[in-house]
Amino acid sequence: MLDTQCKRLANDLKQADHNPNPNPNPNPNPNPNPNPNLKQAKRKELESTHEQERLAGTTAELEMRNEAAQRQVKELVKEKEQGMVATDVLKLELKRLRELLSAKADEVTLTLTLP
C-alpha cells in the first residue's frame, strides 16, 4: 500500500513538472485581495477625488471673481484720477478767471479815479 501511494505521488510530481499550474496561488480563496479594507480605501479615494474636483471648481470661480473685482477697482481708480484731474483743471481755470477779473476790476477802478 505504501508502495502504491509513493508511485502515485511520484507520478503526480512528474505530471506537475510537465504541466505547470498556471495559477501559482495555492489559496483557494477567489478574492485575490488580501486586504479587506480595499473597498473602503477605494471609496475614500473616489470621495477625495470628487472633493478635489469640487475644490478646484470653487477655486477657479473665486479666481474669476477676484479678477473681475480687480478690474472694477482699476476702473474706479481711473475714474477717480480723471475726476481729480478735471477738478484741478477747473480750479486752475477759476484762478485764471479770478485774476483776469481782478485785473479788469483794477482797470475800471483806475479809470474811475482818474479825472
C-alpha positions in Angstrom: 0.0 0.0 0.0 2.8 2.5 0.8 4.5 1.5 -2.4 1.4 2.4 -4.5 1.0 5.6 -2.7 4.6 6.6 -3.3 4.3 5.6 -7.0 1.1 7.7 -7.3 2.8 10.7 -5.7 5.9 10.3 -7.9 3.6 10.2 -11.0 1.7 13.3 -9.8 5.0 15.1 -9.3 6.2 14.2 -12.9 2.9 15.4 -14.3 3.2 18.6 -12.3 6.7 19.2 -13.7 5.5 18.7 -17.3 2.2 20.6 -16.8 2.9 23.6 -14.5 -0.1 25.1 -12.8 -1.0 28.5 -14.4 -2.2 29.7 -11.0 0.7 29.8 -8.6 -1.5 30.9 -5.8 -2.5 27.8 -3.8 -5.0 29.8 -1.9 -8.5 28.6 -2.9 -10.0 32.0 -1.9 -11.4 33.5 -5.1 -10.8 37.0 -3.7 -7.2 37.8 -4.7 -7.3 40.9 -2.4 -5.8 40.0 1.0 -6.8 43.5 2.3 -10.5 43.5 3.4 -10.4 47.4 3.6 -9.5 47.8 0.0 -13.1 48.6 -1.0 -13.3 51.2 1.8 -10.0 52.7 0.7 -11.1 52.9 -2.9 -14.3 54.6 -1.9 -12.4 57.1 0.2 -10.0 57.7 -2.8 -13.0 58.4 -5.0 -14.6 60.7 -2.5 -11.2 62.6 -2.2 -11.0 62.9 -6.0 -14.6 64.3 -6.1 -13.8 66.7 -3.2 -10.6 67.8 -5.0 -12.5 68.4 -8.2 -15.2 70.4 -6.3 -12.5 72.5 -4.6 -10.7 73.1 -7.9 -14.0 74.4 -9.4 -14.6 76.6 -6.3 -11.0 77.9 -6.6 -11.5 78.7 -10.3 -14.7 80.5 -9.6 -13.1 82.6 -6.8 -10.2 83.5 -9.0 -12.6 84.7 -11.7 -14.5 86.8 -9.1 -11.2 88.2 -7.8 -10.0 89.1 -11.3 -13.4 90.9 -12.0 -13.1 92.8 -8.7 -9.6 93.8 -9.6 -10.7 95.1 -13.0 -13.5 97.0 -11.3 -11.1 98.6 -8.8 -8.8 99.6 -11.6 -11.7 101.3 -13.4 -12.8 103.1 -10.2 -9.3 104.3 -9.5 -9.0 105.5 -13.1 -12.4 107.4 -12.9 -11.3 108.9 -9.5 -8.0 110.1 -11.0 -9.8 111.6 -14.0 -12.2 113.3 -11.7 -9.3 114.7 -9.7 -7.6 116.0 -12.8 -10.8 117.6 -14.0 -11.2 119.2 -10.6 -7.6 120.5 -10.7 -8.2 121.9 -14.3 -11.3 123.7 -13.1 -9.5 125.1 -10.1 -6.8 126.5 -12.4 -9.3 127.9 -14.8 -11.2 129.5 -11.9 -7.9 131.0 -10.6 -7.1 132.4 -14.1 -10.6 133.9 -14.4 -10.4 135.5 -11.0 -7.0 137.0 -11.8 -8.4 138.3 -15.1 -11.5 139.7 -13.3 -9.3 141.3 -10.7 -7.1 142.9 -13.4 -10.2 144.2 -15.2 -11.6 145.5 -11.9 -8.4 147.3 -11.2 -8.6 148.8 -14.7 -12.1 150.0 -14.1 -11.1 151.4 -10.7 -8.2 153.3 -12.3 -10.3 154.8 -15.0 -13.0 155.9 -12.5 -10.5 157.5 -10.1 -8.7 159.4 -12.8 -10.3 162.8 -13.7 
